[in-house]
């Protein structure tokens, strides 16, 4: 994987939950909540809602269809780890940001388009 440190953001499970809690979805657009404003419950964002906006993902909570994604990018692999590595390399080469959640039993990794990541407060310069 050719991931530079500025393309990968590592979050704890608490930071991930806080990130999701800061988001809302309206008219199929994700955005960050404005402090002090109220939002209808149906605008809340969880992992399932976010998955509709991700380029690719590997999650215990949401089926990211690693093999389908690998086929979409016209690659092959012998196992899921190799498949995911090829998917990550493909999207990082195209300017996406990898959000990795540490501290869980199963891998939790999300690939987001750079513009979306920036708009949602996941700045590449803050990645580490």
N, C-alpha and C positions, 0 to 999 in steps of 0.2 A: 504494500500500500504506500502510495506517495503522499500521504497526508502531512502537510506542514503543521506545526503547532498552532498557527493562526487559523487553520481550517477546522480545528477540533475544539469543542467546548465541553468540559467535563463538569457535570453537576451531581450533587448528592440527591438522594430521593426527596429530601425535604425541599431542596432548591427546585427540583423538577415540579413538585406539587405546587410550590409557590408560583413558579412560572406559569403553569396551566391556570391557576386561580386568577392571575393578572389579565388573562385573555377573555375576549368575547367574540362571538361570531354573529354577524348580521348580514343578511343577503349574501351568504356564502363567502364573506370576506372576514378574515381574522384581523383583529386589532387589539391594542392594549387598552384596558379600562382606564378611564380618567378618574383620579381620586375624587371622591365626593359625589360622583354621579351614580345613579342607580340603574341597574340593568335587569331586564326580565330574566327569570330563571332559565328559560329556553335559549338564551344567548350564552349560557355557560359553556366552557370548553373543557373537555376531558380528553383522554388519549384517543378515543374513537373519533371525536370531532377533528382533532389535530391530524389524525391519519389521512383524512381527505385532502390535506394541504401538503403533506410530506412527499418528497420525491421517492423515498424508499425508507423502510424501517424494519427493525428487528426488535420485537417486543414480546414480553410474556403476556401482556394484557391484550394486545391487538395483533391479529394475524397479518404480517407484512408480506406474505407470499414471496419469500426469497427466491424460490425457483422460477416463479412467473416473472419476477423482475429481472432475473438473470437472462431468461429467454428474451425479454423485451429489449435488452441491450445487446442481444446476439452474442452471448458468451456461454461457455460451458464450464462445469467444475465437477470434481469428483466427490465433494462433500459440502455440507452447508457452510462450514467455516471458510473454505476457499471461495465458495459462491459469494458470500457476504463481502469478503476482501475485494473481489473483482467489482462488485456493485459499488462499494465505497470508493475505490480508486476511480471508477468511471465518473461518479458524480463529483468527487473532489476535483478532478481534472476539469470539470465544467463550472467550477466556482462555487459549488455548494458547501454548506457547513455541516459537519457531523456533530450532533449533540449526543454525548455519551453519558448515561446515568450510571453511576457506580454504586456499589453496595447492595445489589440485588442478586438473588440466586441465578437468575437467567439474564442473558444480555438484554440491555435496553439501549438501543441506538437509533437515532433518527437523522435522516438526511433532509435538510431544508435548503431551498433555493436561497442564495445569499441575500437578495433583496427582501425576501420575507423574513429571514432571520434577523436582519438589521432592523426592519420595521417593528418586529416583536421584541426588540431589546437584546437580542443575542448577537452582540457585536463581535466580529472576528478579532478585533484588537484585545478583547477581554478573554479570548479563548486561551486555554492552557492545558 
